[in-house]
Amino acid sequence: MWESENENDWNNSFPGNRSNDDLSLPKATVQKIVSEILPPQTGVSFAKEARDLLIECCVEFITLISSEANEISEKEAKKTIACDHITKALERLGFSDYVPAVLEAAAEHKEVQKGREKKADKFANSGMSMEELARLQEEQFAAARQRHI
């Protein structure tokens, strides 16, 4: 790790970075992931301090990858960081072993997004105007309120 008298110097050296307190991951989510990985039959537990250290490491990793991906996207004159920029960043930083898993996760995400788009299209293809849809929704809300009275 880069050493400095002020450990915030490194994080604050990136444009637009917030303070360290603002950069974190949900503790409950990290704890859940760790609990799913640790075999319950071993009786091994995960100390809060270890969880907090793991969160700091994850934030550091995300910052490192996103910073590198940002540099790559800027060199390509792109305004948006794409999956390709992330995979290139992983390769440049020596994490090429992660690329297949990242590509698989990106493909899964794309499939989920397609499903969401189909649901949105359902309303667009209903043949009803936004006003008609809003009126129908209000009618359904009113009917639901009546059932619960």
C-alpha positions in Angstrom: 0.0 0.0 0.0 1.1 3.5 -0.7 2.3 5.2 2.4 1.7 8.8 3.4 1.5 10.8 6.5 -2.2 11.3 5.7 -3.8 8.0 4.5 -6.5 10.1 2.8 -4.0 11.6 0.3 -4.2 8.6 -2.0 -8.0 8.4 -2.1 -8.4 12.2 -2.4 -5.9 12.3 -5.3 -8.7 11.1 -7.7 -10.9 13.9 -9.1 -14.4 13.8 -7.6 -13.5 11.4 -4.8 -15.4 11.8 -1.6 -14.0 11.2 1.9 -13.1 7.7 3.0 -16.2 7.7 5.2 -18.4 8.0 2.1 -16.7 5.1 0.3 -17.9 1.8 1.7 -19.9 -1.3 1.1 -23.0 -2.5 3.0 -21.6 -4.4 6.1 -24.6 -6.8 6.1 -24.1 -7.7 2.5 -20.4 -8.4 2.9 -21.2 -10.4 6.1 -23.7 -12.5 4.1 -21.3 -13.2 1.3 -18.6 -14.2 3.8 -21.1 -16.4 5.7 -22.1 -18.2 2.4 -18.4 -18.8 1.6 -17.4 -20.1 5.0 -18.5 -23.7 5.5 -20.9 -23.8 8.5 -19.6 -27.3 9.6 -16.1 -25.9 10.4 -17.4 -23.5 13.0 -15.2 -20.7 11.7 -16.5 -17.3 12.4 -15.6 -13.9 10.9 -14.6 -11.1 13.3 -16.1 -7.6 12.8 -12.7 -6.2 12.5 -11.9 -8.7 9.8 -15.1 -7.8 8.0 -14.3 -4.1 8.2 -10.8 -4.7 6.8 -12.2 -6.8 4.0 -14.6 -3.9 3.1 -11.7 -1.5 3.0 -9.8 -3.9 0.7 -12.8 -4.2 -1.6 -13.2 -0.4 -1.8 -9.5 -0.1 -2.5 -9.8 -2.7 -5.3 -12.9 -1.1 -6.8 -11.2 2.3 -6.7 -8.1 0.9 -8.4 -10.0 -0.9 -11.2 -12.4 2.0 -11.8 -9.5 4.5 -12.0 -7.6 2.4 -14.5 -10.8 1.8 -16.5 -11.4 5.5 -16.5 -8.0 6.2 -17.9 -8.6 3.6 -20.6 -12.0 5.1 -21.6 -10.5 8.6 -21.7 -7.7 7.5 -24.0 -10.4 6.0 -26.3 -12.2 9.4 -26.1 -15.2 7.7 -24.5 -17.5 9.4 -22.0 -18.8 6.1 -20.5 -16.8 3.3 -18.9 -17.9 0.1 -20.6 -17.4 -3.6 -19.7 -14.6 -3.7 -22.2 -12.7 -1.0 -20.2 -13.1 -2.9 -17.0 -11.7 -6.1 -18.5 -8.8 -4.2 -20.0 -8.1 -2.6 -16.6 -8.2 -6.0 -14.9 -5.7 -7.3 -17.5 -3.4 -4.3 -17.2 -3.3 -4.5 -13.4 -2.5 -8.2 -13.4 -6.0 -9.5 -12.6 -6.7 -11.3 -15.9 -7.9 -14.4 -14.0 -11.0 -12.4 -13.1 -11.9 -11.5 -16.8 -14.0 -14.7 -17.5 -16.1 -14.2 -14.4 -16.6 -10.5 -15.2 -17.7 -11.4 -18.7 -20.1 -14.0 -17.4 -21.6 -11.6 -14.9 -22.0 -9.0 -17.6 -23.8 -11.4 -19.9 -26.1 -12.4 -17.0 -26.8 -8.7 -16.3 -27.6 -8.1 -20.0 -30.2 -11.0 -19.9 -31.8 -9.5 -16.8 -32.0 -6.1 -18.4 -33.7 -7.7 -21.5 -36.4 -9.0 -19.2 -36.9 -5.6 -17.6 -37.2 -4.0 -21.1 -39.8 -6.5 -22.1 -41.9 -5.6 -19.0 -41.5 -1.9 -19.9 -42.6 -2.6 -23.5 -45.7 -4.3 -22.2 -47.1 -0.9 -21.2 -45.8 0.8 -24.3 -47.5 -1.8 -26.5 -50.7 -1.8 -24.5 -52.2 0.7 -27.0 -53.2 3.0 -24.1 -52.1 6.6 -23.7 -50.3 7.6 -20.5 -53.4 9.3 -19.3 -55.4 6.1 -19.8 -52.8 4.1 -18.0 -52.7 6.6 -15.1 -56.5 6.5 -14.9 -56.5 2.7 -14.9 -53.9 2.7 -12.2 -55.9 5.1 -10.0 -59.0 2.8 -10.4 -57.0 -0.2 -9.3 -55.6 1.7 -6.3 -59.2 2.8 -5.4 -60.4 -0.8 -5.7 -57.6 -2.0 -3.5 -58.4 0.6 -0.9 -62.0 -0.5 -0.9 -61.0 -4.1 -0.3 -59.0 -3.2 2.8 -61.7 -1.0 4.4 
